Amino acid sequence: MPAHPFQWTRLKNSGNVSVSPRAGHTITLSSVGFLLYGGMDGRRNDQGNPAPNSDLYLLKVGGKTFQWEQVEVDPGSQLPPARTLHTALAISQDEVFVFGGIHSATPDRVLNDGWILDTGCYEWKHVGFKTQSEDVKSSHWKRLSGKILEHPYVAAQAEVIGQGMRRNTGTRRISGMAQTARSAVSGLNFETLALAASKAVVGASMSIGGESGGDGGSSRKSWKKFLAKQMTSSVKAGNKEKQSRTRFQPKDEAGLVNFEEEQFLEDILTMVCATAQGNEDEDASKGPAPRGNHSTCLYENTIILFGGHGGFGYQRKAFNDVWALNLDSFRWTELLCHGNPPAPRSGHCAFQKDGFVYIFGGWNGESQFNDLFMLDVENKDWSDVDLNWSVPRWNMAVQLVEAIPSWRVFVFGGSADRHGEGRTMGSYDRELGVLDLGDERSWLSLSPERAKLDGWANKWLDDCWQIDVSSIVGPPYAIVKVEPSLGPVSGSQKVQIFGVGFLSVPGVAVIRFTGGNGKSVEAQGTILDDELVECLTPKAEGIGPRSCEVRIAIGVKDFTTTMAEFQYFMNTVPERSLCYGPGLLMEQQAESTTRFRIQARNQAGDNRKSGRDEWVIQVQHVYVNEKGKESLRELPHEIIDFDTGQYEVRYIPEPGDLIIRVSMVDELGKPRPIRGSPFKASSIQYAKNRANEYLGPIVHSWLSQTLKSLELGRSCRLTCTEVSGSFV
C-alpha cells in the first residue's frame, strides 16, 4: 500500500446559505441528503448561559463543492427542545430518530425523549415510549425484589454487625436486640420501604423550603436534592464504621464489599426516586435514564442504546447499560447482558455489523479508553475483542464503509490522551484509524495532513472536508485466488481468477501482474460469472521469474485492494532436462510395474521447483509380427506431476526390447525431445531381485559404469543424491 493511499479535499460552499460554526451536532445520511441537527455554536439563553440550538439544515455534496439549505419545518408539528451531544439515526428511507442529549448545562438538564423527523414533509413527531411489561422491570427492581432481610447484602451486613456487637455486648444481649429488630421488619419489602421513604423525602423537602409549581419543577428538584444529601450523609457516616466492619472481612473481599454497598445504595436511591416522581416523572419507568454523549445503533427493527452520562434528578454518572427500542411498539427493554462488558463510559463511538454492536473508546470520571468491545445482540453476550488502537480517545467520528471481502470502519479525530495525563489534558486529534472487520480483525493507522468536518478544536469550526478512501476499501468486487498459481515467464498459461462481485459493474476485466521490482504487465480476461474470470497470463517482460501480485479492474472501476499471488518461473528447457530410473534400463522385470523420473531444468541449468509442464511420452514394445518383421506396439503408461519440477512415468513392460521417447511441448506448442531421448530398454522374465526399484541392482550397476566412463563423475550433473532422493 502506498504511503498516502487517501486524499483529503476541502470542499467549497457554492450556495448562499452558511451554517454557524458549531460542535456537538449530528449529521445523518438520509434519502434527501445529509441532515444537520442541533449542537452548540456560542448562543446563550435568557440567563446568559451557553445553550444548544435546534437548527435543522440539509447538506448536499457534489464534486468538490457543497451547499447548505435551511429546512423549513412543518409549522403544525411539535418542535423538540434544543440539544447537543444527542444521537440521530436514520431508521427508514424517510425517517430520522433523535434521542436524548443535553438541553442545558446551567441549570443542568439532560434529556431522554425521542423524536422522529419525517423527511418527506419535514414534520417532527414526539415519540411516546411505552412502559416495560411487568416481567421486564429495570435491573434495580429485580435486585431489590422480595423482603428486605432476604437481600444478600442486607443479610451479610447484619451478620457482620452482629459479630461486632457480640464482641462488645455479649451474646445474650445482642440476641434479644437482634430478635426485636428482625420482628420489626420481618414482613417489610423494598417496595413498601420505597413508598414510605419517598413520601417522607418529598414532605421533608417541601418543609425545608421546596416550592410548589414554577418553571422547571423546583419542588421536584428540592426533594431530589434533599434525598441525595441524606444518602451522602449516610455514606459518610458509614465510612467511619468501615474499618471496624472490614476487620471481619478477608482482605481480598474489601473491594467486592465496597462495590456491593455502592450498588445497594444506588438501587435504593433509584427506586425511591422512581416512586417519588410518580406521574410527574413518568419517563423514569419507561426506558433509559436521561443522558447525553451516548450511542445508538440500528439492528433490524430495533435501536440499541449504550452508555452515555446523565441520570435522574441530580445524578451525573457514566452508564454502561444496554437498552433496546422496538420500532414497531416503541417499547424500551433493558438488556441484562452477561459476559465481559465495557466499563461505564460516554463519548465513545459505536456501530453495528452482522448482529454485533461494537463499542470503541470513550471516557468516564476515572479513565479514558482505546479498547474495543463487541455485543452479540441476540445472545446478549459482551466480549472484549482485545484489539486496542492508538491512544485513549473520545468524542471522535466513526463511519462504517462497505468493502470486499470485509467491511472497514473509519475512526477520525476526537480528543486524545497522548501523554497519559488524563482527560483534562487531552489534545484535539486528526489521526485516522481503519478497522478491518475480516475474520482476523486488525487496525490500520493513517495520518492525514488536515482536519475534517466541523467541530471544536479550541475554536468553533464550520469547514467541510471529504476523503477519498477508494484505495483502502476498493471497488465493489474482490479477488481471492488464482489457479494455477504459477506459470512460465513466456506467458500464455491459462489461469482462473476466483473472487466475488465480478458482475457488479459492467465492462471489460483487466488483470494486472505486478512483480516485486515494481514492473507490471496486463492481460484481458473473460468474466464467466460473478465469482470467476479466466485469462491467459501475459509474457513477463521486465518482471522475470519472480512472485507477482495479481489484481483485477472491471470497466472504469479501480483495481482491487485485495490481491492474489502468482509465481512466474523460467521455462523448462527439454534439452537441459534429465530422465533416470529403472524404466529406462536393460533387464528389468517383465510384467511388473517399473518407472523412471523426469527432472525439469530451466535455461540456467537449475532444477525447476514447480510442475505443470506438458509432456508427450511414448513407451513402445518391439516385437516380431506375423510377417517376421519387427514392429512397435504402444504400451499404456501414466505420468505423475509432483509439482516440484519432478515427474514420474510408470508402465508395465512386456518381455523383450523397449523404445521410450520423452518430449516436452514448448511455449509455441511444439514437442521437443528431452536430452537422451529416445531411450532403449529391455525386460526379461527372470530379472534380479528389486530390479524395478530406484535403489535396485540394475540402477546401481548403471550408475557405477556411468561414473567410471565419465572420469569418476567430474563432469556429471547427476549425483547419487538425485537418484535416491526420497525413494529409499
C-alpha positions in Angstrom: 0.0 0.0 0.0 1.4 3.4 -0.9 2.4 5.9 1.8 -0.6 8.1 1.2 -3.4 5.9 -0.1 -6.1 8.5 0.5 -6.5 12.2 0.0 -8.3 14.9 1.9 -10.2 17.6 -0.1 -11.6 20.8 1.4 -15.0 21.5 -0.2 -16.2 24.9 -1.2 -19.6 26.3 -0.3 -21.2 27.0 -3.7 -24.5 28.2 -2.2 -25.8 31.3 -0.5 -26.6 29.7 2.9 -23.9 29.2 5.6 -24.1 27.4 8.9 -22.6 28.9 12.1 -19.5 27.2 13.4 -20.5 24.5 16.0 -19.8 21.3 17.8 -21.9 18.6 19.5 -24.3 18.4 16.5 -25.3 15.3 14.4 -25.0 14.8 10.7 -27.2 11.9 9.4 -27.3 10.5 5.9 -30.9 10.2 4.7 -32.7 9.8 1.4 -32.7 13.6 0.8 -29.1 14.2 1.8 -27.1 14.9 5.0 -29.2 16.3 7.8 -27.5 18.5 10.4 -29.4 18.9 13.7 -28.6 20.8 16.9 -25.3 21.4 18.6 -23.6 24.3 20.3 -22.5 27.4 18.4 -21.9 30.0 21.2 -25.5 31.1 21.6 -26.8 31.9 25.1 -30.1 31.5 26.9 -32.1 34.2 28.7 -29.9 33.8 31.8 -26.8 34.4 29.7 -25.6 30.8 29.9 -24.3 28.8 26.9 -27.2 26.9 25.3 -27.6 24.5 22.5 -29.9 25.1 19.4 -32.4 23.1 17.4 -31.2 24.2 13.9 -32.0 21.9 11.1 -30.1 22.1 7.8 -29.8 19.9 4.7 -26.2 19.4 3.3 -25.8 18.4 -0.4 -22.3 17.4 -1.7 -21.3 17.3 -5.3 -17.8 17.0 -6.7 -15.6 19.5 -4.7 -18.5 21.7 -3.6 -21.3 21.7 -1.1 -24.5 23.6 -0.4 -26.5 24.2 2.7 -30.2 24.5 2.8 -32.2 25.6 5.9 -35.0 23.2 6.4 -38.5 24.7 6.9 -40.3 22.5 9.4 -44.0 21.9 9.1 -45.5 24.8 11.2 -48.1 22.4 12.6 -45.7 19.9 14.0 -44.2 19.9 17.5 -40.6 21.1 17.9 -38.1 19.1 20.0 -36.2 21.0 22.7 -32.8 22.3 21.6 -30.0 19.8 22.4 -26.4 18.9 22.0 -24.4 15.6 22.4 -27.6 13.7 21.3 -27.8 10.9 18.8 -29.6 10.9 15.4 -30.2 7.7 13.4 -31.9 7.0 10.1 -34.4 4.3 10.8 -36.0 4.2 7.3 -35.7 5.9 4.0 -37.7 8.9 5.2 -37.4 8.9 9.0 -34.6 10.1 11.3 -34.8 9.2 15.1 -33.3 11.6 17.6 -32.8 10.6 21.3 -31.6 12.3 24.4 -28.8 14.8 24.7 -28.1 17.9 26.9 -30.6 20.6 26.8 -29.0 22.9 29.3 -25.8 22.9 31.3 -26.8 25.8 33.7 -29.2 24.8 35.1 -28.3 21.2 34.3 -30.9 19.3 32.3 -30.3 16.1 30.3 -33.0 14.5 28.1 -34.3 11.1 27.5 -37.1 12.0 25.0 -37.4 10.6 21.5 -38.4 12.4 18.3 -38.8 11.3 14.7 -38.3 13.6 11.7 -40.3 12.7 8.6 -38.0 13.8 5.8 -40.8 13.6 3.2 -42.7 16.5 4.7 -40.2 17.8 7.4 -42.5 17.2 10.3 -41.4 16.4 13.8 -43.3 13.8 15.8 -42.7 13.2 19.5 -42.3 9.5 20.4 -44.5 8.3 23.3 -42.4 5.5 24.8 -44.3 2.6 26.3 -43.7 1.2 29.8 -41.9 -2.1 30.0 -44.0 -5.2 30.8 -44.1 -6.4 34.4 -41.7 -9.2 33.7 -39.1 -6.9 32.1 -38.6 -4.4 35.0 -35.5 -2.4 35.3 -32.5 -4.1 36.9 -32.7 -2.2 40.2 -36.2 -3.5 40.7 -35.0 -7.0 40.1 -32.1 -6.7 42.5 -34.4 -5.3 45.3 -37.3 -7.7 44.9 -38.7 -9.6 47.9 -38.3 -9.0 51.6 -35.5 -6.7 52.9 -34.0 -9.3 55.3 -33.7 -11.8 52.5 -31.5 -9.5 50.3 -27.9 -10.9 50.2 -26.2 -7.6 51.0 -28.5 -6.8 54.0 -28.1 -10.3 55.3 -24.3 -10.1 55.0 -24.1 -6.7 56.7 -26.4 -7.8 59.5 -24.1 -10.8 60.2 -21.0 -8.5 60.2 -22.6 -6.0 62.6 -23.9 -8.8 64.8 -20.4 -10.3 65.1 -19.0 -6.9 66.2 -21.8 -6.2 68.7 -21.4 -9.7 70.3 -17.8 -8.9 71.0 -18.8 -5.7 72.8 -22.1 -6.5 74.5 -22.3 -10.3 74.9 -24.2 -13.0 73.1 -27.4 -12.9 75.3 -28.0 -9.1 75.0 -27.4 -9.0 71.2 -29.6 -11.9 70.6 -32.5 -10.0 72.2 -31.8 -6.9 70.3 -31.5 -8.7 67.0 -34.7 -10.6 67.6 -36.6 -7.3 68.3 -35.1 -5.8 65.1 -35.9 -8.8 63.0 -39.5 -8.8 64.3 -40.0 -5.2 63.3 -39.0 -5.6 59.7 -39.7 -9.3 59.1 -42.6 -8.7 56.7 -41.2 -5.4 55.2 -40.3 -5.5 51.5 -38.4 -2.9 49.4 -41.4 -1.5 47.5 -43.1 -0.7 50.9 -39.9 0.9 52.1 -39.5 2.9 48.8 -43.1 4.2 49.1 -42.7 5.3 52.7 -39.3 6.8 52.1 -40.5 8.8 49.0 -43.4 10.3 51.0 -41.0 11.2 53.8 -38.4 12.7 51.5 -41.0 14.7 49.5 -42.6 16.0 52.7 -39.2 16.9 54.2 -38.1 18.7 51.0 -41.2 20.8 50.9 -40.9 21.7 54.6 -37.3 22.9 54.2 -38.1 25.4 51.5 -39.2 23.5 48.4 -41.5 25.5 46.2 -44.6 24.0 44.5 -45.2 24.7 40.9 -43.0 27.1 39.0 -41.0 26.7 35.9 -38.6 23.7 35.8 -40.4 21.8 38.6 -38.4 23.3 41.5 -40.3 21.2 44.1 -39.0 18.0 42.4 -35.5 19.5 42.4 -35.7 20.2 46.2 -36.8 16.7 47.2 -34.2 15.1 44.9 -31.5 17.4 46.4 -32.7 16.5 49.9 -32.6 12.8 49.2 -29.2 12.9 47.6 -27.9 14.8 50.6 -29.4 12.3 53.0 -27.9 9.4 51.1 -24.5 11.2 51.0 -24.6 11.8 54.8 -25.4 8.1 55.3 -22.4 7.1 53.2 -20.1 9.4 55.1 -21.3 8.2 58.4 -20.9 4.6 57.2 -17.3 5.3 56.3 -16.5 5.9 60.0 -17.5 2.4 60.7 -15.8 0.9 57.6 -12.6 0.0 59.4 -14.4 -1.9 62.1 -16.6 -3.7 59.6 -13.7 -4.7 57.3 -11.9 -6.3 60.3 -14.3 -9.2 59.9 -13.7 -9.4 56.1 -10.9 -11.1 54.2 -8.6 -8.5 52.6 -9.3 -9.6 49.1 -13.1 -9.2 49.6 -12.9 -5.5 50.6 -13.2 -4.2 47.0 -16.2 -6.5 46.4 -17.9 -5.3 49.6 -17.4 -1.6 48.5 -19.0 -2.4 45.1 -21.9 -4.2 46.7 -22.5 -1.3 49.1 -22.4 1.3 46.3 -24.7 -0.8 44.1 -27.2 -1.3 47.0 -27.3 2.4 47.8 -27.6 3.3 44.2 -30.5 0.9 43.7 -32.3 2.3 46.8 -31.9 5.9 45.5 -33.2 4.9 42.1 -36.2 3.1 43.5 -37.1 5.9 45.8 -36.7 8.5 43.0 -38.9 6.5 40.7 -41.5 6.0 43.3 -41.5 9.7 44.5 -41.6 11.0 40.9 -44.9 9.2 40.3 -46.8 10.6 37.3 -44.6 13.8 37.2 -41.5 11.9 36.1 -43.4 9.1 34.3 -40.5 8.6 31.8 -38.3 7.2 34.6 -40.1 3.9 34.3 -40.4 4.0 30.5 -36.8 3.5 29.5 -33.3 4.6 29.9 -32.3 7.4 32.2 -31.8 10.9 30.7 -28.3 11.0 29.1 -26.0 12.6 26.6 -22.9 11.6 24.7 -24.3 8.1 24.4 -24.6 5.9 21.3 -27.4 4.3 19.3 -27.2 1.7 16.5 -29.9 0.2 14.3 -30.2 -3.6 14.4 -33.0 -4.9 12.2 -36.1 -3.2 13.6 -34.5 -2.3 16.9 -32.5 0.6 18.2 -29.6 -0.5 20.5 -28.6 2.2 23.0 -25.4 2.1 25.1 -23.7 4.2 27.7 -23.5 8.0 28.0 -23.6 10.2 31.1 -26.5 11.7 33.0 -29.2 10.3 35.2 -32.4 11.3 37.0 -32.5 14.4 39.1 -29.0 15.5 40.2 -27.4 12.2 39.2 -24.4 12.7 36.9 -22.9 9.3 36.3 -21.5 7.3 33.4 -23.5 4.4 32.1 -22.8 1.0 30.6 -26.4 -0.2 30.4 -27.9 -1.5 27.2 -31.4 -0.7 26.1 -33.4 -1.9 23.1 -36.2 0.1 21.5 -38.6 -1.8 19.4 -39.6 0.4 16.4 -43.0 -1.3 16.0 -44.2 -0.8 19.6 -41.7 1.9 20.7 -41.3 -0.1 23.9 -37.9 0.1 25.7 -36.4 -3.1 27.1 -33.3 -3.1 29.2 -31.0 -5.9 28.0 -29.4 -7.7 31.0 -26.3 -8.9 29.3 -23.6 -11.3 30.5 -20.0 -11.8 29.5 -17.3 -9.2 29.8 -18.9 -5.7 29.4 -17.1 -2.5 28.8 -16.7 0.0 31.7 -19.2 2.8 32.0 -18.4 5.5 29.5 -19.5 8.3 27.3 -18.0 10.0 24.3 -17.4 6.6 22.7 -18.3 5.5 19.2 -20.4 2.6 18.2 -21.5 0.7 15.1 -23.5 -2.4 14.3 -22.5 -5.2 11.8 -24.0 -8.6 11.3 -25.8 -8.6 14.7 -22.9 -7.4 16.7 -22.6 -3.9 18.2 -19.1 -2.7 18.6 -18.0 -0.1 21.2 -14.7 1.8 20.9 -13.0 4.4 23.1 -14.7 7.0 25.3 -14.2 8.2 28.9 -15.7 8.3 32.4 -14.7 10.2 35.5 -11.8 7.9 36.2 -10.4 6.6 32.9 -10.1 7.1 29.2 -10.3 4.2 26.8 -9.0 2.9 23.5 -10.4 -0.6 23.8 -12.8 -2.4 21.6 -15.8 -4.4 22.8 -18.4 -6.4 21.0 -22.0 -7.2 22.0 -23.8 -10.2 20.5 -27.3 -8.7 20.4 -29.3 -11.9 20.1 -27.4 -13.7 22.8 -26.9 -10.6 25.0 -23.2 -11.5 25.4 -20.4 -9.0 25.8 -16.8 -9.8 24.8 -13.6 -7.9 24.9 -12.1 -8.0 21.4 -8.7 -7.3 22.9 -7.8 -5.1 20.0 -6.8 -1.6 21.2 -5.9 1.1 18.8 -3.6 4.2 19.2 -4.1 6.1 22.5 -7.2 6.7 24.6 -9.6 9.0 22.8 -13.2 10.2 23.0 -15.7 12.3 21.0 -14.4 11.0 17.7 -16.3 10.4 14.5 -17.0 6.9 13.1 -18.1 5.6 9.7 -18.8 2.0 8.6 -18.0 1.5 4.9 -18.8 -1.5 2.7 -15.8 -3.2 1.2 -15.0 -6.5 -0.3 -14.2 -9.0 1.1 -14.6 -7.4 4.5 -16.1 -4.1 5.7 -13.9 -1.3 7.0 -14.6 1.1 9.9 -13.0 4.6 9.8 -12.4 6.4 13.1 -11.4 10.0 12.9 -10.2 12.7 15.3 -11.7 13.5 18.7 -9.7 14.2 21.8 -6.7 12.0 22.6 -4.7 11.4 25.7 -1.3 11.1 24.1 0.8 11.6 27.2 -1.3 9.7 29.8 -2.2 13.0 31.6 -6.0 12.4 31.8 -9.0 13.8 30.0 -8.4 17.4 31.1 -5.0 17.4 29.3 -6.3 15.7 26.2 -5.5 17.3 22.8 -7.6 17.5 19.7 -6.5 14.9 17.2 -6.7 14.3 13.5 -5.4 10.7 13.3 -7.4 8.3 11.1 -7.8 4.7 12.0 -9.2 1.9 9.9 -10.6 -1.3 11.4 -10.8 -4.3 9.1 -13.8 -6.4 10.1 -12.5 -9.6 8.4 -12.0 -12.9 10.0 -8.8 -11.6 11.6 -9.7 -8.1 12.7 -6.9 -5.6 12.6 -6.3 -1.8 12.8 -4.5 0.3 10.2 -3.3 3.7 11.3 -3.2 6.5 8.7 -2.1 10.1 9.2 -3.9 12.7 7.2 -2.4 16.2 6.9 -5.6 18.1 7.6 -8.7 18.2 9.8 -12.2 17.2 8.9 -15.8 18.3 9.2 -17.0 20.9 11.7 -16.5 20.5 15.5 -14.3 22.1 18.2 -10.5 22.5 18.2 -10.1 25.3 20.6 -12.5 27.2 18.4 -15.8 26.6 16.6 -15.3 25.2 13.1 -17.6 25.3 10.0 -15.3 23.8 7.4 -16.3 20.8 5.3 -13.9 18.1 4.1 -14.2 14.8 2.3 -11.7 12.0 1.9 -11.1 9.6 -0.9 -10.8 6.1 0.6 -11.2 4.1 -2.6 -7.7 2.8 -2.4 -8.5 1.5 1.1 -12.0 0.0 0.6 -11.6 -0.8 -3.1 -14.2 -1.4 -5.8 -17.4 -3.5 -5.3 -15.5 -6.7 -6.3 -12.5 -8.6 -4.9 -10.0 -11.2 -6.0 -9.5 -14.2 -3.8 -7.1 -16.6 -5.6 -5.5 -17.6 -8.9 -5.3 -21.2 -10.1 -2.9 -22.4 -11.2 -0.8 -20.1 -9.1 2.3 -20.3 -11.2 3.3 -20.2 -14.9 6.2 -19.7 -17.3 7.7 -16.3 -18.0 6.8 -16.8 -21.6 3.1 -16.4 -20.6 0.1 -18.0 -22.4 -0.7 -20.0 -19.2 -4.5 -20.3 -18.8 -5.5 -19.3 -15.3 -8.8 -19.0 -13.4 -9.3 -16.0 -11.1 -11.7 -16.6 -8.3 -13.4 -13.8 -6.3 -16.7 -12.0 -5.7 -18.7 -9.3 -7.3 -17.3 -9.6 -10.8 -20.8 -9.0 -12.3 -21.5 -6.0 -10.1 -20.3 -3.5 -12.7 -20.2 -3.5 -16.5 -17.1 -3.5 -18.6 -14.0 -5.5 -19.6 -11.9 -7.2 -17.0 -8.2 -6.3 -16.9 -5.8 -8.4 -14.9 -2.6 -6.8 -13.7 0.5 -8.8 -12.7 3.0 -6.7 -10.6 6.4 -8.0 -9.7 8.5 -7.2 -6.7 10.6 -4.8 -8.8 7.5 -2.6 -9.3 7.1 -3.5 -13.0 3.7 -4.9 -14.2 2.1 -6.5 -17.2 -1.6 -6.8 -18.0 -4.0 -9.2 -19.8 -7.6 -9.0 -20.7 -9.9 -11.6 -19.0 -13.3 -13.1 -19.7 -15.9 -12.8 -17.0 -17.6 -16.2 -16.7 -19.8 -15.5 -13.7 -19.9 -13.4 -10.5 -17.1 -15.4 -9.0 -14.9 -16.5 -11.9 -12.7 -14.8 -14.6 -10.4 -16.6 -17.0 -7.4 -15.2 -18.8 -4.1 -16.2 -20.4 -1.1 -14.9 -18.5 0.9 -12.2 -20.3 4.6 -12.5 -21.0 6.6 -11.4 -18.0 8.5 -8.8 -19.8 10.6 -6.8 -17.3 9.4 -8.9 -14.4 11.3 -12.1 -14.9 10.9 -15.3 -12.8 9.5 -14.0 -9.6 6.4 -13.8 -7.4 3.7 -11.3 -8.5 0.7 -9.6 -7.0 -2.4 -10.1 -9.2 -5.3 -7.5 -9.1 -8.3 -7.0 -11.3 -10.1 -4.0 -12.6 -13.5 -4.0 -14.4 -14.8 -1.3 -16.6 -13.9 2.2 -15.2 -13.5 1.0 -11.7 -10.2 0.8 -9.8 -8.0 -2.2 -9.3 -8.9 -4.3 -6.3 -7.2 -3.6 -3.0 -7.2 -7.4 -2.4 -4.7 -9.4 -4.4 -3.6 -13.0 -5.1 -0.2 -14.3 -5.7 1.2 -15.8 -8.9 4.7 -17.2 -9.5 6.4 -16.7 -12.8 9.2 -19.2 -13.4 11.8 -19.7 -16.2 10.5 -22.1 -18.8 11.6 -25.7 -18.8 14.3 -26.4 -21.5 13.9 -30.1 -22.5 17.5 -30.2 -23.9 18.8 -29.4 -20.4 16.3 -31.7 -18.5 17.1 -35.3 -17.4 15.5 -38.7 -17.3 16.7 -41.5 -15.0 15.4 -44.7 -13.3 15.0 -48.4 -13.9 12.3 -47.9 -16.5 15.0 -46.7 -18.9 17.5 -49.6 -18.4 18.1 -53.1 -19.6 16.9 -56.4 -18.0 14.0 -55.0 -16.0 11.5 -57.4 -14.5 8.9 -58.1 -17.2 5.1 -57.8 -16.5 5.8 -55.8 -13.3 5.4 -52.1 -12.8 8.5 -50.1 -13.5 9.2 -46.4 -13.5 11.5 -43.6 -14.4 11.9 -39.9 -13.3 12.0 -36.7 -15.3 13.8 -33.7 -13.7 12.8 -30.5 -15.4 15.5 -27.8 -15.7 15.5 -24.2 -17.0 17.8 -22.3 -19.3 20.3 -21.7 -16.5 20.5 -25.5 -15.8 18.8 -25.1 -12.5 16.2 -27.7 -11.3 12.7 -26.4 -11.6 10.7 -26.1 -8.3 7.2 -26.5 -9.8 5.4 -28.6 -12.3 2.6 -28.2 -14.9 4.8 -28.8 -17.9 3.2 -30.7 -20.7 5.0 -33.9 -21.6 4.5 -36.3 -24.5 5.5 -39.9 -23.6 5.7 -43.0 -25.8 6.5 -46.4 -24.4 6.8 -48.9 -27.3 7.4 -52.7 -27.2 9.5 -54.2 -30.1 8.0 -57.5 -31.3 8.1 -59.6 -34.5 4.8 -59.6 -36.4 3.2 -62.3 -38.5 5.4 -61.4 -41.5 8.5 -61.9 -39.5 9.3 -58.2 -39.3 9.9 -56.0 -36.3 7.0 -53.8 -35.3 6.2 -51.4 -32.4 3.3 -51.7 -30.1 2.3 -48.8 -27.8 2.2 -49.7 -24.1 -0.1 -47.9 -21.7 1.5 -45.6 -19.1 0.8 -42.9 -16.6 2.6 -39.7 -15.7 2.5 -38.2 -12.2 3.3 -34.5 -11.6 4.8 -33.9 -8.1 4.6 -30.1 -8.7 8.3 -29.9 -7.6 9.9 -29.9 -11.1 9.9 -33.8 -11.0 7.6 -36.1 -12.8 7.3 -39.9 -12.7 6.3 -42.2 -15.6 5.0 -45.7 -14.7 4.3 -48.6 -17.1 4.3 -52.4 -17.2 6.8 -53.8 -19.7 6.3 -56.9 -21.8 9.3 -59.3 -22.3 11.7 -58.0 -25.0 13.1 -54.7 -26.2 11.6 -51.3 -25.5 11.9 -47.9 -27.1 10.9 -44.9 -24.9 10.5 -41.4 -26.3 10.1 -38.3 -23.9 9.3 -34.9 -25.3 8.0 -31.6 -23.8 5.6 -29.2 -25.5 7.2 -25.8 -25.6 5.5 -22.3 -25.5 5.0 -22.5 -29.2 3.1 -25.7 -28.9 5.8 -27.9 -30.5 7.1 -31.1 -28.9 10.9 -31.1 -28.2 12.7 -34.3 -27.1 14.4 -34.3 -23.7 18.2 -34.9 -23.6 19.0 -38.6 -24.4 15.6 -39.4 -26.0 14.8 -41.9 -27.4 15.9 -44.4 -24.7 16.4 -48.2 -25.4 15.5 -50.6 -22.6 14.5 -54.2 -22.2 12.7 -56.6 -19.8 13.1 -60.3 -19.0 11.1 -62.9 -17.2 13.6 -63.7 -14.5 15.3 -60.4 -13.5 17.4 -59.7 -10.4 15.5 -59.1 -7.2 14.3 -55.5 -6.9 15.3 -54.8 -10.5 12.4 -52.3 -11.0 13.3 -50.2 -8.0 15.4 -46.9 -7.9 17.9 -48.4 -5.5 17.8 -51.8 -7.1 20.8 -53.7 -8.7 20.3 -52.5 -12.3 20.3 -48.8 -11.3 23.3 -49.3 -9.1 25.2 -51.1 -11.9 24.3 -48.5 -14.5 25.4 -45.7 -12.1 28.8 -47.3 -11.4 29.5 -47.8 -15.1 28.5 -44.2 -16.0 30.7 -42.7 -13.3 33.7 -44.7 -14.4 33.1 -43.7 -18.1 32.9 -40.0 -17.1 36.2 -39.9 -15.2 34.6 -40.6 -11.8 31.8 -38.1 -12.5 33.7 -34.9 -12.5 31.5 -33.6 -15.3 28.4 -35.5 -14.3 25.4 -33.4 -13.2 23.5 -36.5 -12.0 24.5 -37.5 -8.4 23.6 -40.3 -6.1 21.6 -37.9 -4.0 19.5 -37.0 -7.1 18.9 -40.7 -7.8 18.0 -41.8 -4.3 16.2 -38.6 -3.1 13.2 -39.8 -1.1 12.9 -43.2 -2.7 14.7 -45.1 0.0 
